[in-house]
Amino acid sequence: MQFFTDISHLSNQCEYGKIREDLVRDKLIMCLRREIKEKLILEQPKTLQGALETAQRIETINCELRSAC
């Protein structure tokens, strides 16, 4: 998740204040692969941490499904 690390560090330099985490979360969701993005939009995680955990969980499941075939 290098993209998340980069955008998180860049956003620290801006004056977003209380909405910083929400903006980073939304940007993260919009830049993910379509299948993960759609699931995150449906689940609507309330926090950045929740979005990261959900995205990682979905990616792990997808990898396991691809390996099972």
C-alpha positions in Angstrom: 0.0 0.0 0.0 2.7 2.4 -1.0 0.1 4.7 -2.5 -1.6 5.1 0.9 1.7 5.8 2.6 2.5 8.5 0.0 -0.9 10.2 0.1 -0.9 10.1 3.9 2.5 11.8 4.2 1.5 14.4 1.6 -1.8 15.2 3.3 0.1 15.9 6.6 1.6 18.9 4.8 -1.8 20.4 4.1 -4.1 22.2 6.4 -7.1 19.8 6.2 -7.6 19.7 9.9 -10.4 17.4 11.1 -11.4 16.3 7.6 -7.9 15.0 6.7 -8.7 11.3 7.6 -11.9 11.4 5.6 -10.3 12.9 2.6 -7.4 10.3 2.6 -10.0 7.5 3.1 -12.1 8.7 0.1 -9.0 9.1 -2.1 -7.8 5.7 -1.2 -11.2 4.1 -2.0 -11.4 5.9 -5.4 -7.9 4.7 -6.4 -8.4 1.0 -5.7 -9.2 -1.7 -8.2 -12.9 -1.6 -9.3 -14.0 -4.7 -7.4 -12.5 -3.6 -4.1 -13.7 0.0 -4.6 -17.3 -1.2 -5.2 -17.3 -3.3 -2.1 -15.9 -0.5 0.0 -18.5 2.0 -1.3 -21.2 -0.5 -0.4 -19.8 -1.1 3.1 -19.0 2.6 3.7 -16.3 2.3 6.3 -16.5 5.2 8.8 -12.7 5.5 9.3 -9.5 5.4 7.3 -8.4 2.4 9.4 -11.6 0.7 8.7 -11.2 1.3 4.9 -7.6 -0.1 5.0 -8.6 -3.2 7.0 -11.5 -3.9 4.7 -9.5 -3.4 1.5 -6.8 -5.7 2.9 -9.3 -8.3 3.9 -10.9 -8.2 0.4 -7.5 -8.5 -1.3 -6.5 -11.5 0.9 -9.8 -13.3 0.0 -9.3 -12.5 -3.7 -5.8 -13.9 -3.6 -6.9 -17.0 -1.8 -9.7 -17.6 -4.3 -7.3 -17.2 -7.2 -4.9 -19.7 -5.6 -7.7 -22.2 -5.0 -8.4 -22.6 -8.7 
